Amino acid sequence: MSMAGILAYRPDGSRARVLFHVRPGAYNDEALIEVLRHLRRHLRGPVTLVWDGLPSHRSNLMRAFLQDQRSWLRVQPLPAYAPDLNPVEGLWANLKGAELANFCADTTGECIDAARKGVERVRGDAALAFAFLRQTGLLL
């Protein structure tokens, strides 16, 4: 099982959204392209996507897809080995410190449910989502 988290911020700082996606197995470029297609239905463009260096983010298939999406999507890569600049790392740390702390699931479903509960908690606290961004030092 793999999870993808997206923190979306309006450029004027008026709103933050937390999006969450789960899939069996690992994400690859094809699966991430589907996540981005789904993202487009939830966010109005233009969107700047800040991404880490996951190999699937840099594949030829992904590059071609992103080139075709330039009307609404721009990609800003993070420097190598810079998790401190990725606001989603704050989300994962928060979930690991609360809902997933010392959590020993018997099934992947239980793990997914606990993670979703944590994401719902964060969704209900916009200040927390903005804190993840502030912690990186990045600006909107």
C-alpha positions in Angstrom: 0.0 0.0 0.0 1.2 3.5 -0.8 -0.2 6.9 0.1 0.1 10.2 -1.6 -0.6 13.5 0.1 -1.1 16.9 -1.5 -1.3 20.2 0.3 -2.8 22.9 -1.9 -2.7 26.6 -1.0 -4.3 29.5 -2.7 -1.7 32.1 -3.7 -3.3 34.8 -1.6 -3.1 32.5 1.5 -6.9 32.5 2.0 -7.3 28.7 1.9 -5.5 25.4 2.3 -6.7 22.0 1.2 -5.4 18.6 2.1 -5.9 15.9 -0.6 -5.1 12.2 0.0 -4.8 9.2 -2.2 -4.2 5.5 -1.4 -3.4 2.7 -3.8 -2.3 -0.9 -3.4 1.4 -1.4 -4.2 3.7 1.4 -5.1 3.2 4.5 -7.2 4.7 4.6 -10.6 4.5 7.2 -13.3 1.2 5.9 -14.7 -0.5 5.9 -11.3 0.8 9.4 -10.5 -0.5 10.7 -13.8 -4.0 9.4 -12.7 -3.5 11.3 -9.4 -2.7 14.5 -11.3 -5.8 14.0 -13.5 -7.8 13.7 -10.4 -6.1 16.7 -8.9 -7.2 18.8 -11.9 -10.8 18.1 -11.1 -10.3 19.5 -7.6 -8.2 22.6 -8.2 -8.6 25.5 -10.5 -5.5 26.5 -12.4 -3.0 27.6 -12.7 -1.4 25.2 -10.3 2.3 25.1 -9.3 3.3 21.6 -8.2 6.3 21.4 -5.9 7.7 17.9 -6.2 10.6 15.9 -4.7 13.0 13.8 -6.8 11.0 10.5 -6.9 12.1 8.7 -10.1 8.5 8.5 -11.2 8.3 12.3 -11.1 11.1 12.5 -13.7 10.3 9.6 -16.1 9.9 10.2 -19.8 6.2 9.4 -19.6 5.7 11.9 -16.8 7.7 14.6 -18.6 5.6 14.1 -21.7 2.4 14.3 -19.7 3.5 17.4 -17.8 4.4 19.1 -21.1 0.8 18.5 -22.3 -0.6 20.0 -19.0 1.3 23.3 -19.2 -2.0 25.3 -19.7 -2.9 24.6 -16.0 0.1 23.0 -14.3 3.7 24.1 -13.6 6.2 21.9 -11.8 8.8 23.3 -9.4 11.2 20.6 -8.4 12.7 20.5 -4.9 16.5 20.3 -4.6 17.9 16.8 -4.0 17.6 15.5 -0.5 15.5 18.4 0.8 12.6 16.9 2.7 12.7 20.0 5.0 11.4 22.0 2.0 8.4 19.7 1.3 5.2 20.7 3.3 3.8 17.2 2.8 6.6 15.9 5.1 4.9 17.9 7.9 1.6 16.2 7.2 3.2 12.7 7.4 5.1 13.6 10.6 1.9 14.9 12.1 0.0 11.7 11.3 2.9 9.6 12.6 2.8 11.6 15.9 -0.9 11.2 16.4 -3.1 8.6 14.6 -0.2 6.4 13.5 1.9 6.7 16.7 2.6 3.2 18.1 -0.1 1.9 15.8 0.1 -1.8 14.9 -2.5 -2.6 12.3 -3.6 -6.2 11.5 -4.6 -5.2 8.0 -3.8 -2.5 5.5 -7.4 -1.4 5.7 -6.9 -0.5 9.4 -3.8 1.5 8.5 -5.7 3.3 5.7 -8.6 4.1 8.1 -6.2 5.5 10.7 -4.4 7.6 8.1 -7.7 8.9 6.7 -8.8 9.8 10.2 -5.6 11.8 10.6 -6.1 13.5 7.2 -9.7 14.5 8.2 -8.4 16.0 11.4 -5.8 18.1 9.5 -8.5 19.1 7.0 -10.5 20.5 9.8 -7.6 22.7 11.0 -6.5 25.1 8.2 -3.9 26.7 10.5 -2.2 23.3 10.8 -2.0 22.9 7.0 -0.5 26.4 6.8 2.0 25.5 9.6 3.4 22.7 7.4 4.1 25.3 4.7 5.6 27.9 7.2 7.9 25.2 8.6 9.5 24.9 5.2 10.2 28.6 4.8 8.6 28.6 1.4 6.4 31.4 0.4 3.2 31.3 -1.7 
